[in-house]
Amino acid sequence: MIYFFTPYSFDFKLLDAIAICMDLLNPNDWAVIMDGDTMFLQPDFGYKIHRHIEAHPEAGLFTCYASRCHYSIQVPAGVDMNKDSIRYHKLIASLQQNLHPGETMEISRRIAGHLMVIKKSTWDKILPLVRVTASEKQILGVDTKICNAILKSGMKILLMKDIYILHYCRLAEGFEYTKHLEP
């Protein structure tokens, strides 16, 4: 089964909020962890994610393209990250779906966690390492610690090239704005 979560913590402890969600799952279940400022732009997102899981069950973590991201590898080439038209981004989502159906790309470095798809048994395996390295983190950096633990454990991070989501990611405020992420 695949479950979709947008973890939230009133005390800014994102790792604890993710862990609470993951505790609800069985070892063979998968979780889609999404930021609160994201949105799918294609109606068959669940089917596509399921198809990627079936094709690569050994993957440690899946992610997808986004309209805005600090890491260019997670934004399709040529996308205008400052474009605020939802129609523009819907068109990009359709293009990605049509150009890259079922395709993945391995990423051998940390990613931004706007969307992370992870199996419960994988989470259980990496959680001790994540807890040690992310103990001082609030919101920023938790995704990095999860990615680092996946890579250190010898698992792959795969980008689902046919999934593109809208990610607000401080469009009006700018990437440098972080007041909303602090206690």
N, CA, C and O of each residue as an XYZ file, in Angstrom:
732
protein
N       0.834     -1.173      0.000
C       0.000      0.000      0.000
C       0.886      1.246      0.000
O       2.003      1.226      0.517
N       0.380      2.313     -0.577
C       1.079      3.597     -0.583
C       0.233      4.595      0.206
O      -0.967      4.728     -0.032
N       0.866      5.288      1.139
C       0.184      6.288      1.947
C       0.819      7.655      1.683
O       2.027      7.758      1.471
N      -0.003      8.690      1.697
C       0.447     10.051      1.429
C       0.348     10.869      2.709
O      -0.697     10.901      3.360
N       1.453     11.534      3.063
C       1.515     12.324      4.292
C       2.115     13.704      4.019
O       2.981     13.869      3.160
N       1.634     14.673      4.766
C       2.253     15.984      4.845
C       2.510     16.226      6.329
O       1.708     16.873      7.002
N       3.628     15.708      6.841
C       3.904     15.830      8.282
C       4.033     17.287      8.711
O       4.567     18.127      7.986
N       3.531     17.555      9.904
C       3.581     18.911     10.449
C       3.839     18.815     11.940
O       3.290     17.946     12.617
N       4.667     19.696     12.445
C       4.999     19.682     13.862
C       4.847     21.090     14.431
O       5.449     22.040     13.929
N       4.043     21.216     15.476
C       3.854     22.523     16.107
C       5.117     23.001     16.822
O       5.281     24.197     17.063
N       6.012     22.064     17.162
C       7.258     22.459     17.810
C       8.452     22.409     16.838
O       9.607     22.392     17.263
N       8.155     22.386     15.539
C       9.166     22.472     14.478
C      10.109     21.272     14.443
O      11.235     21.395     13.962
N       9.679     20.128     14.936
C      10.495     18.918     14.915
C      10.000     18.012     13.795
O       9.249     17.064     14.029
N      10.429     18.317     12.586
C       9.954     17.607     11.403
C      10.285     16.122     11.442
O       9.455     15.301     11.053
N      11.468     15.762     11.898
C      11.835     14.343     11.959
C      10.854     13.563     12.823
O      10.440     12.464     12.453
N      10.482     14.118     13.967
C       9.515     13.445     14.841
C       8.152     13.316     14.163
O       7.478     12.297     14.312
N       7.745     14.347     13.419
C       6.455     14.297     12.719
C       6.474     13.224     11.630
O       5.492     12.501     11.458
N       7.572     13.117     10.904
C       7.692     12.071      9.879
C       7.656     10.704     10.551
O       6.972      9.797     10.074
N       8.384     10.548     11.649
C       8.439      9.263     12.354
C       7.058      8.827     12.836
O       6.740      7.639     12.786
N       6.246      9.751     13.295
C       4.880      9.418     13.734
C       4.081      8.865     12.561
O       3.357      7.881     12.709
N       4.210      9.490     11.404
C       3.518      8.988     10.202
C       4.016      7.598      9.837
O       3.217      6.705      9.555
N       5.317      7.413      9.840
C       5.902      6.131      9.443
C       5.530      5.014     10.412
O       5.430      3.854     10.010
N       5.324      5.350     11.684
C       4.931      4.344     12.675
C       3.563      3.723     12.370
O       3.246      2.648     12.881
N       2.767      4.380     11.555
C       1.443      3.874     11.195
C       1.496      2.755     10.162
O       0.498      2.069      9.937
N       2.651      2.567      9.536
C       2.763      1.673      8.388
C       3.288      0.289      8.754
O       3.920      0.090      9.791
N       3.003     -0.653      7.869
C       3.566     -1.996      7.932
C       4.882     -2.003      7.155
O       5.101     -1.122      6.323
N       5.766     -2.981      7.407
C       7.088     -2.985      6.771
C       7.086     -2.921      5.240
O       8.013     -2.354      4.662
N       6.093     -3.476      4.575
C       6.061     -3.466      3.110
C       5.310     -2.279      2.515
O       5.223     -2.153      1.294
N       4.766     -1.408      3.364
C       4.075     -0.214      2.888
C       5.081      0.854      2.468
O       6.228      0.860      2.916
N       4.632      1.745      1.607
C       5.428      2.883      1.154
C       4.744      4.172      1.596
O       3.516      4.242      1.659
N       5.538      5.182      1.900
C       5.010      6.499      2.269
C       5.492      7.536      1.273
O       6.646      7.522      0.843
N       4.593      8.431      0.919
C       4.940      9.607      0.129
C       4.897     10.775      1.110
O       3.831     11.163      1.588
N       6.056     11.318      1.397
C       6.179     12.451      2.323
C       6.310     13.713      1.475
O       7.231     13.837      0.667
N       5.374     14.651      1.671
C       5.360     15.870      0.856
C       5.403     17.116      1.728
O       4.867     17.141      2.836
N       6.047     18.138      1.208
C       6.004     19.449      1.848
C       4.584     20.001      1.774
O       3.806     19.630      0.894
N       4.266     20.872      2.690
C       2.936     21.468      2.732
C       2.661     22.459      1.619
O       1.512     22.850      1.413
N       3.682     22.871      0.902
C       3.494     23.849     -0.178
C       3.670     23.206     -1.553
O       4.182     23.831     -2.481
N       3.239     21.951     -1.669
C       3.330     21.235     -2.938
C       1.956     20.783     -3.412
O       1.001     20.719     -2.638
N       1.880     20.472     -4.705
C       0.615     20.028     -5.280
C       0.898     19.201     -6.533
O       1.704     19.593     -7.377
N       0.228     18.053     -6.647
C       0.299     17.279     -7.878
C      -0.470     18.016     -8.970
O      -1.472     18.676     -8.693
N      -0.002     17.904    -10.198
C      -0.639     18.576    -11.325
C      -1.244     17.589    -12.320
O      -1.862     18.004    -13.301
N      -1.073     16.299    -12.082
C      -1.645     15.259    -12.934
C      -2.517     14.364    -12.051
O      -2.131     14.053    -10.924
N      -3.683     13.946    -12.543
C      -4.597     13.173    -11.700
C      -4.149     11.735    -11.424
O      -4.653     11.112    -10.489
N      -3.227     11.200    -12.205
C      -2.821      9.802    -12.037
C      -1.508      9.653    -11.273
O      -0.762      8.700    -11.500
N      -1.221     10.594    -10.366
C       0.041     10.586     -9.627
C       0.255      9.299     -8.844
O       1.371      8.781     -8.809
N      -0.776      8.780     -8.224
C      -0.647      7.554     -7.437
C      -0.278      6.360     -8.296
O       0.564      5.546     -7.917
N      -0.913      6.261     -9.452
C      -0.607      5.182    -10.382
C       0.849      5.256    -10.826
O       1.540      4.238    -10.873
N       1.318      6.466    -11.154
C       2.700      6.628    -11.613
C       3.692      6.246    -10.521
O       4.670      5.547    -10.787
N       3.448      6.694     -9.307
C       4.340      6.352     -8.199
C       4.360      4.839     -7.992
O       5.420      4.247     -7.788
N       3.185      4.221     -8.045
C       3.097      2.764     -7.893
C       3.893      2.053     -8.979
O       4.575      1.067     -8.701
N       3.814      2.540    -10.204
C       4.547      1.945    -11.317
C       6.060      2.031    -11.071
O       6.785      1.078    -11.358
N       6.533      3.142    -10.553
C       7.965      3.285    -10.258
C       8.394      2.334     -9.139
O       9.461      1.725     -9.213
N       7.564      2.210     -8.111
C       7.873      1.295     -7.009
C       7.956     -0.142     -7.516
O       8.862     -0.887     -7.144
N       7.009     -0.524     -8.365
C       7.029     -1.883     -8.908
C       8.252     -2.123     -9.792
O       8.802     -3.225     -9.796
N       8.680     -1.120    -10.533
C       9.837     -1.267    -11.422
C      11.159     -1.262    -10.652
O      12.137     -1.864    -11.094
N      11.190     -0.584     -9.499
C      12.436     -0.441     -8.730
C      12.175     -0.651     -7.232
O      12.377      0.271     -6.442
N      11.731     -1.847     -6.830
C      11.405     -2.068     -5.420
C      12.611     -1.968     -4.488
O      12.453     -1.803     -3.278
N      13.808     -2.069     -5.051
C      15.030     -1.996     -4.251
C      15.467     -0.561     -3.969
O      16.383     -0.341     -3.177
N      14.831      0.406     -4.599
C      15.218      1.811     -4.412
C      15.085      2.215     -2.950
O      14.159      1.800     -2.254
N      16.022      3.025     -2.508
C      15.950      3.522     -1.147
C      14.994      4.691     -1.007
O      14.326      4.846      0.016
N      14.937      5.518     -2.054
C      14.125      6.728     -2.001
C      13.817      7.178     -3.418
O      14.672      7.121     -4.302
N      12.588      7.625     -3.623
C      12.197      8.241     -4.894
C      11.899      9.708     -4.624
O      11.463     10.076     -3.533
N      12.139     10.538     -5.628
C      11.712     11.923     -5.605
C      11.198     12.260     -6.997
O      11.108     11.387     -7.859
N      10.860     13.526     -7.214
C      10.333     13.937     -8.521
C      10.818     15.343     -8.846
O      11.456     16.008     -8.030
N      10.499     15.771    -10.056
C      10.775     17.143    -10.457
C       9.801     18.092     -9.758
O       8.710     17.695     -9.347
N      10.216     19.348     -9.634
C       9.358     20.370     -9.033
C       9.531     21.693     -9.771
O      10.530     21.926    -10.452
N       8.533     22.543     -9.612
C       8.558     23.850    -10.267
C       9.623     24.766     -9.673
O      10.163     25.625    -10.370
N       9.929     24.586     -8.385
C      10.975     25.372     -7.722
C      11.748     24.445     -6.808
O      11.173     23.598     -6.124
N      13.068     24.616     -6.806
C      13.903     23.783     -5.955
C      15.281     24.422     -5.855
O      15.742     25.064     -6.799
N      15.928     24.250     -4.731
C      17.296     24.741     -4.556
C      18.296     23.964     -5.406
O      19.368     24.476     -5.727
N      17.954     22.738     -5.767
C      18.862     21.881     -6.522
C      18.378     21.758     -7.957
O      17.293     21.234     -8.208
N      19.182     22.240     -8.898
C      18.776     22.261    -10.306
C      18.489     20.871    -10.866
O      17.719     20.744    -11.817
N      19.087     19.837    -10.301
C      18.856     18.486    -10.794
C      17.395     18.065    -10.612
O      16.940     17.126    -11.264
N      16.663     18.743     -9.739
C      15.265     18.406     -9.481
C      14.291     19.349    -10.191
O      13.095     19.342     -9.902
N      14.802     20.151    -11.109
C      13.968     21.020    -11.943
C      14.303     20.696    -13.398
O      15.475     20.722    -13.773
N      13.294     20.391    -14.231
C      13.611     20.083    -15.633
C      14.307     21.258    -16.324
O      14.020     22.420    -16.037
N      15.214     20.939    -17.226
C      15.941     21.968    -17.972
C      14.963     22.906    -18.668
O      13.987     22.465    -19.275
N      15.234     24.190    -18.575
C      14.438     25.193    -19.265
C      13.232     25.712    -18.501
O      12.577     26.648    -18.958
N      12.922     25.128    -17.352
C      11.766     25.584    -16.575
C      12.080     26.912    -15.900
O      13.147     27.084    -15.309
N      11.147     27.843    -15.993
C      11.273     29.141    -15.349
C      10.725     29.021    -13.923
O       9.511     29.022    -13.722
N      11.613     28.919    -12.945
C      11.190     28.744    -11.552
C      10.441     29.951    -10.996
O       9.762     29.833     -9.976
N      10.551     31.102    -11.644
C       9.873     32.296    -11.155
C       8.505     32.511    -11.797
O       7.816     33.483    -11.484
N       8.120     31.629    -12.673
C       6.817     31.719    -13.334
C       5.731     31.360    -12.310
O       5.804     30.319    -11.657
N       4.724     32.234    -12.178
C       3.683     31.987    -11.184
C       2.364     31.514    -11.789
O       1.336     31.515    -11.112
N       2.387     31.115    -13.039
C       1.178     30.625    -13.703
C       1.010     29.126    -13.480
O       1.876     28.335    -13.855
N      -0.087     28.747    -12.881
C      -0.346     27.322    -12.663
C      -0.554     26.613    -14.004
O      -0.241     25.430    -14.134
N      -1.074     27.325    -14.989
C      -1.234     26.737    -16.325
C       0.120     26.416    -16.958
O       0.277     25.387    -17.615
N       1.078     27.291    -16.758
C       2.440     27.041    -17.241
C       2.971     25.743    -16.637
O       3.503     24.894    -17.352
N       2.829     25.593    -15.332
C       3.375     24.421    -14.651
C       2.572     23.160    -14.969
O       3.132     22.064    -14.979
N       1.287     23.294    -15.226
C       0.488     22.153    -15.677
C       0.990     21.673    -17.039
O       1.051     20.468    -17.285
N       1.346     22.595    -17.916
C       1.901     22.241    -19.221
C       3.228     21.491    -19.057
O       3.467     20.495    -19.739
N       4.085     21.969    -18.157
C       5.364     21.294    -17.907
C       5.104     19.885    -17.382
O       5.769     18.937    -17.800
N       4.152     19.740    -16.477
C       3.818     18.413    -15.945
C       3.371     17.479    -17.067
O       3.769     16.315    -17.099
N       2.556     17.976    -17.975
C       2.091     17.169    -19.109
C       3.251     16.792    -20.028
O       3.334     15.658    -20.500
N       4.144     17.748    -20.279
C       5.317     17.467    -21.114
C       6.195     16.388    -20.485
O       6.627     15.461    -21.170
N       6.457     16.506    -19.200
C       7.283     15.507    -18.513
C       6.634     14.128    -18.584
O       7.309     13.125    -18.817
N       5.346     14.089    -18.383
C       4.609     12.827    -18.432
C       4.711     12.192    -19.820
O       4.909     10.983    -19.942
N       4.578     12.998    -20.843
C       4.602     12.483    -22.216
C       6.005     12.151    -22.711
O       6.185     11.191    -23.460
N       6.996     12.932    -22.302
C       8.364     12.717    -22.771
C       9.096     11.593    -22.030
O       9.985     10.953    -22.591
N       8.722     11.359    -20.777
C       9.496     10.436    -19.941
C       8.633      9.422    -19.184
O       8.849      9.232    -17.987
N       7.678      8.773    -19.821
C       6.816      7.842    -19.077
C       7.607      6.695    -18.454
O       8.309      5.959    -19.147
N       7.482      6.559    -17.150
C       8.136      5.470    -16.438
C       9.637      5.593    -16.268
O      10.265      4.688    -15.719
N      10.230      6.686    -16.723
C      11.689      6.841    -16.652
C      12.130      7.350    -15.281
O      11.451      8.151    -14.638
N      13.287      6.856    -14.864
C      13.920      7.351    -13.645
C      15.346      7.765    -13.955
O      15.913      7.393    -14.982
N      15.910      8.538    -13.051
C      17.302      8.945    -13.148
C      17.894      8.820    -11.745
O      17.326      9.323    -10.775
N      19.028      8.152    -11.648
C      19.671      8.013    -10.347
C      20.343      9.325     -9.957
O      20.987      9.980    -10.777
N      20.179      9.692     -8.694
C      20.827     10.874     -8.128
C      21.756     10.379     -7.028
O      21.310      9.734     -6.079
N      23.023     10.675     -7.150
C      24.001     10.146     -6.197
C      24.444     11.193     -5.182
O      25.573     11.163     -4.693
N      23.556     12.102     -4.879
C      23.836     13.152     -3.893
C      22.537     13.463     -3.162
O      21.477     12.939     -3.503
N      22.633     14.317     -2.160
C      21.417     14.687     -1.419
C      20.441     15.404     -2.341
O      20.823     15.976     -3.362
N      19.178     15.359     -1.954
C      18.116     16.011     -2.716
C      17.318     16.911     -1.790
O      17.457     16.848     -0.568
N      16.488     17.740     -2.382
C      15.508     18.504     -1.611
C      14.311     17.593     -1.375
O      13.934     16.808     -2.246
N      13.728     17.702     -0.214
C      12.675     16.777      0.170
C      11.259     17.227     -0.100
O      10.363     16.918      0.686
N      11.021     17.953     -1.193
C       9.648     18.375     -1.488
C       8.719     17.176     -1.652
O       7.527     17.265     -1.357
N       9.269     16.045     -2.125
C       8.526     14.789     -2.227
C       9.531     13.662     -2.066
O      10.481     13.540     -2.838
N       9.305     12.838     -1.045
C      10.154     11.679     -0.806
C       9.256     10.454     -0.678
O       8.309     10.447      0.108
N       9.563      9.423     -1.456
C       8.817      8.166     -1.407
C       9.758      7.127     -0.814
O      10.824      6.856     -1.367
N       9.359      6.548      0.314
C      10.238      5.632      1.029
C       9.436      4.472      1.613
O       8.311      4.646      2.082
N      10.034      3.299      1.574
C       9.407      2.100      2.126
C       9.604      2.085      3.639
O      10.648      2.499      4.142
N       8.605      1.611      4.349
C       8.664      1.571      5.819
C       9.880      0.773      6.295
O      10.556      1.198      7.232
N      10.171     -0.362      5.679
C      11.325     -1.165      6.124
C      12.643     -0.414      5.882
O      13.591     -0.562      6.653
N      12.699      0.376      4.832
C      13.884      1.201      4.579
C      14.002      2.275      5.651
O      15.086      2.526      6.179
N      12.884      2.900      5.963
C      12.861      3.914      7.027
C      13.382      3.338      8.333
O      14.213      3.951      9.002
N      12.890      2.152      8.695
C      13.330      1.526      9.941
C      14.841      1.278      9.929
O      15.503      1.405     10.959
N      15.374      0.928      8.774
C      16.803      0.646      8.640
C      17.650      1.903      8.832
O      18.688      1.853      9.492
N      17.218      3.029      8.263
C      18.032      4.249      8.307
C      17.731      5.151      9.500
O      18.521      6.043      9.807
N      16.611      4.938     10.175
C      16.190      5.855     11.238
C      17.246      6.062     12.319
O      17.448      7.204     12.733
N      17.937      5.018     12.803
C      18.945      5.287     13.842
C      20.023      6.282     13.370
O      20.411      7.176     14.123
N      20.494      6.131     12.153
C      21.506      7.056     11.624
C      20.922      8.461     11.454
O      21.586      9.452     11.758
N      19.695      8.543     10.974
C      19.055      9.850     10.796
C      18.876     10.532     12.151
O      19.126     11.730     12.279
N      18.449      9.784     13.151
C      18.254     10.378     14.486
C      19.561     10.961     15.031
O      19.560     12.042     15.620
N      20.659     10.257     14.839
C      21.952     10.741     15.329
C      22.356     12.015     14.599
O      22.779     12.985     15.229
N      22.231     12.021     13.287
C      22.724     13.164     12.506
C      21.754     14.336     12.473
O      22.169     15.472     12.244
N      20.480     14.083     12.697
C      19.480     15.161     12.613
C      18.967     15.602     13.973
O      17.984     16.338     14.050
N      19.605     15.172     15.031
C      19.098     15.482     16.374
C      19.004     16.975     16.655
O      18.152     17.409     17.430
N      19.873     17.762     16.032
C      19.867     19.213     16.249
C      19.034     19.964     15.209
O      18.913     21.186     15.292
N      18.468     19.268     14.248
C      17.724     19.909     13.162
C      16.278     20.157     13.577
O      15.697     19.393     14.348
N      15.720     21.224     13.059
C      14.295     21.507     13.258
C      13.550     21.085     11.994
O      13.013     19.979     11.928
N      13.517     21.954     11.002
C      12.871     21.636      9.732
C      13.930     21.549      8.639
O      14.033     20.545      7.935
N      14.714     22.614      8.508
C      15.753     22.622      7.474
C      16.804     21.546      7.743
O      17.298     21.413      8.863
N      17.134     20.793      6.720
C      18.202     19.810      6.838
C      17.772     18.391      7.138
O      18.572     17.469      6.981
N      16.545     18.185      7.561
C      16.085     16.823      7.859
C      16.098     15.981      6.582
O      16.520     14.825      6.604
N      15.640     16.554      5.483
C      15.650     15.817      4.214
C      17.069     15.440      3.804
O      17.295     14.353      3.273
N      18.020     16.328      4.047
C      19.422     16.044      3.735
C      19.916     14.855      4.548
O      20.598     13.979      4.017
N      19.581     14.820      5.816
C      20.029     13.723      6.680
C      19.405     12.397      6.252
O      20.058     11.355      6.320
N      18.151     12.427      5.815
C      17.497     11.210      5.306
C      18.223     10.729      4.048
O      18.526      9.542      3.924
N      18.499     11.631      3.129
C      19.204     11.275      1.882
C      20.598     10.729      2.162
O      21.008      9.725      1.581
N      21.315     11.388      3.047
C      22.659     10.927      3.374
C      22.634      9.520      3.959
O      23.510      8.709      3.659
N      21.635      9.224      4.792
C      21.521      7.886      5.384
C      21.191      6.844      4.317
O      21.703      5.725      4.359
N      20.340      7.210      3.365
C      20.014      6.304      2.253
C      21.285      5.974      1.472
O      21.578      4.805      1.223
N      22.026      6.987      1.093
C      23.243      6.790      0.305
C      24.315      6.032      1.095
O      24.994      5.163      0.548
N      24.463      6.360      2.366
C      25.454      5.677      3.203
C      25.116      4.201      3.364
O      26.010      3.370      3.529
N      23.833      3.876      3.317
C      23.388      2.487      3.439
C      23.517      1.728      2.124
O      23.180      0.545      2.059
N      23.999      2.392      1.076
C      24.213      1.732     -0.211
C      22.979      1.643     -1.088
O      22.967      0.909     -2.076
N      21.943      2.385     -0.732
C      20.717      2.376     -1.534
C      20.716      3.546     -2.513
O      21.491      4.493     -2.378
N      19.827      3.458     -3.500
C      19.758      4.475     -4.544
C      18.629      5.478     -4.289
O      17.594      5.160     -3.702
N      18.879      6.697     -4.756
C      17.846      7.725     -4.822
C      17.491      7.856     -6.298
O      18.361      8.109     -7.130
N      16.219      7.684     -6.619
C      15.766      7.753     -8.007
C      14.785      8.899     -8.199
O      13.843      9.060     -7.423
N      15.014      9.690     -9.237
C      14.110     10.767     -9.627
C      13.113     10.216    -10.640
O      13.511      9.673    -11.671
N      11.841     10.351    -10.356
C      10.778      9.922    -11.277
C      10.588     11.051    -12.289
O       9.993     12.082    -11.975
N      11.095     10.849    -13.499
C      11.140     11.922    -14.492
C       9.775     12.285    -15.075
O       9.634     13.339    -15.695
N       8.771     11.433    -14.888
C       7.441     11.718    -15.437
C       6.509     12.372    -14.421
O       5.328     12.580    -14.700
N       7.039     12.695    -13.248
C       6.226     13.373    -12.230
C       6.851     14.734    -11.950
O       8.034     14.843    -11.626
N       6.024     15.767    -12.085
C       6.428     17.165    -11.873
C       5.350     17.790    -11.008
O       4.174     17.781    -11.374
N       5.739     18.329     -9.867
C       4.770     18.929     -8.957
C       4.986     20.442     -8.864
O       6.072     20.954     -9.136
N       3.935     21.125     -8.479
C       4.033     22.544     -8.172
C       4.595     22.652     -6.754
O       4.061     22.050     -5.822
N       5.656     23.406     -6.599
C       6.276     23.615     -5.293
C       6.412     25.118     -5.095
O       7.244     25.760     -5.737
N       5.604     25.674     -4.216
C       5.598     27.118     -3.998
C       6.983     27.622     -3.585
O       7.482     28.596     -4.147
N       7.591     26.974     -2.625
C       8.976     27.211     -2.203
C       9.369     28.690     -2.201
O      10.327     29.097     -2.858
N       8.605     29.482     -1.446
C       8.926     30.899     -1.232
C       9.012     31.693     -2.529
O       9.909     32.521     -2.695
N       8.083     31.443     -3.449
C       8.071     32.113     -4.746
C       8.047     33.636     -4.588
O       8.818     34.333     -5.247
N       7.182     34.155     -3.734
C       7.088     35.609     -3.547
C       8.167     36.133     -2.598
O       8.667     37.243     -2.778
N       8.525     35.337     -1.591
C       9.455     35.787     -0.562
C      10.921     35.650     -0.968
O      11.769     36.394     -0.476
N      11.226     34.716     -1.854
C      12.604     34.435     -2.262
C      13.183     33.259     -1.488
O      12.789     32.991     -0.353
N      14.116     32.568     -2.112
C      14.720     31.376     -1.504
C      15.365     31.653     -0.150
O      15.388     30.779      0.717
N      15.886     32.854      0.034
C      16.618     33.164      1.273
C      15.706     33.351      2.484
O      16.185     33.311      3.618
N      14.407     33.555      2.273
C      13.469     33.767      3.380
C      13.270     32.461      4.141
O      12.917     31.440      3.552
N      13.500     32.500      5.457
C      13.341     31.272      6.263
C      12.621     31.506      7.596
O      12.575     30.604      8.433
N      12.072     32.673      7.801
C      11.426     32.965      9.094
C      10.308     31.969      9.427
O      10.084     31.667     10.599
N       9.614     31.463      8.420
C       8.529     30.521      8.655
C       9.040     29.144      9.090
O       8.252     28.310      9.535
N      10.321     28.901      8.970
C      10.910     27.615      9.329
C      11.561     27.607     10.706
O      12.135     26.601     11.122
N      11.471     28.716     11.401
C      12.127     28.844     12.700
C      11.082     28.854     13.815
O       9.982     29.382     13.653
N      11.452     28.257     14.954
C      10.521     28.281     16.109
C      10.316     29.685     16.651
O       9.569     29.874     17.611
